[in-house]
Each structure stands twice: as structure tokens, then as C-alpha cells.
Amino acid sequence: MNNRKKVEGKQFVLFFVIPHRIFLVHVFKPFIIFIMNIFVAKLNYGTSEEVLKNLFEQFGRVVSVKIVMDRDTGRSKGYGFVEMADEQEGQSAIDGLNESTLDGNQIVVKKARPKENNFQRRDNNNFRKPRQY
């Protein structure tokens, strides 16, 4: 996943049209947003997304927080992801929070790696091949 979201062009005009009327809402110039995705592991199963958000907000603006939940039990899997608006703030959060204690557990905080697509489709006929003698 690319951490750069880019809007290209010189100038954009955002407007909407109602029959016989056009309303100008906003004129803005393009910009680039850098979002840093941070992986947080060894979380206490009782830690909430709100607690994690408050912890990371000490270092800068938090865009989103997601604690991964088990589909069957509905319980936390013990890890999650935090997206921060600035890479420098994200790096300072990683440096400040890695191997710190949260809700009685020593957490691991590091930059998230992009999700790899390792899925290989198998043909149903080739799932199990007969032995060749």
C-alpha cells in the first residue's frame, strides 16, 4: 500500500448544480498527504481503540485506529494498526512507545509493512495429484 495520496493538477473547483443554479463551494490547490501506518503488537486483549488513540495522540494527529478482532470469538487478536497524519510524528511515536507498557503488557510498535498478496489460486483438479510410478 502506498502511503502517498496525491491530487494532481493546478486548481480544482468544487461545486454542485441544482437546476437553474450553480453554487461555488470551495476553490483549493492540490496537495500531497503523507500517512504513516504503524503496527502495534502484544496488546492486552482488553485494550480498546479509544485507549490506543489517546496514547498515540500524545505524539501527533491520529487519522485512524484499528484493533484486529477474531471473527469467531469477537475478542481482540492482540494487535492493531494506527495511521498518523505525518511521518515525523509517526516515527516519534514509534521511538517513544516501542517496548513501553500499556494495560499491563509490554507493547511492540513499528512501521507497518505493506500487505503482500501471496494467495495462489489452485485448480480443483490439481489440488491433489496422483502418484507417478
N, C-alpha and C positions, 0 to 999 in steps of 0.2 A: 504494500500500500504506500503510495506516495504521500509524504507529509506536506506537500505544497499544493495549495489550491489557488489557481491562478485565473484571473479575469483579464483577458486581453482586449486591447482596443484603446481608443483615445478618450472617449467620453460617452457615457450612457445616459439616456433619459428614460426614467421610469414613469409611465403614465397609464391611465386606464380610460376607456371610452364608454360613455353612455350615449345612446342615440341623440344626436344633435349637440353633444357637449364633449369636450376633451379636457381632462383635468391633469395638470402637471403636478406630479407628486414630489420628485426629487431628481436633482442632477448631481452625479458623482463621477469621480475619476476612478480608473481601475486601480486595483491594489493586489498585493500578494499576502496571503495569510499563511504563517508557519504554525503548524500544530504539532506538538510533540506527544507521542503516545508512550506511556510509561506502564511497565508491567510490575505489579505488586504481588508477591507470593508469601506464603506461610501466614496468611491471615487467620485470625481466630474465626471460628465458624459463626460466632455471634456478632461479628463486626458488620455494621450497616454501611450503606453507601454514603449516608449523611456524615457519619464519623470520619470516613475516609476523605470525603470532600473537605471537611473542616481542617483536617490535618494538612492537606496539600495547599489549601488557600493561604497558609502562612507564607508560602514561597511565591505566590502569584495567582493569576486568574485561571481558574479551572473551567474548562469547557464542558467536560462530561466525566462521569464516574460510572463504571460498570463492574459489579462483582458477579462472577460467573456462578450460576446456580445449577445444581444437579437436577436433571429433568424428572427423574423418578421420585426422589425424596423431597425436592424443593429446598434442600439445605445447601448452604454455600459450599463450593468446592475448595475454598481456602485461597483463592487467587482472584485477581481482578485487573482492570485497566483504568488508568486515569489519563485524560487528554488535557494538556495545558496549552494555553494560547501562545506562549513564547518559548523558544528552545532554551534560552538562557535561564529563564525561570524554572523550566523543567529540569535542566541539568543541576541547578542549585538544589532543587527538591530531591533529586536522586542522591546527590552528595550529602545532603543533610539528613535524609530519612533512611538510607540503606543501613541495615543491621540495627535499627532503633526498635524500641518496644512499643507495641500497640495492643491494647487489651490483653496483656499478659504474654504475647507472642513476639519473638524477635522476627521482624519482617525483612524481606529481601526486596529492594527496589532497584530496577534497572530499566534501561531503554528497551522498549518492546521491539522485537524483530517483526518484519512483515510476515503475514501468514503465507506459508508455502502450499502450493497446490500439488500434493503428492498422490492424489487419487488417480488410480489407473482402472479404467473400465475393463471388466472381464467379460468375455463372451461366455454365455451359459454352457455352450458345448465344450469349451476348453477349460472349464473350471477344474475338472479332474481328468487327466489324460490316462488312457490305459497304458500298461507297461509294454515295452517293446522288447522281445526276446531275441 
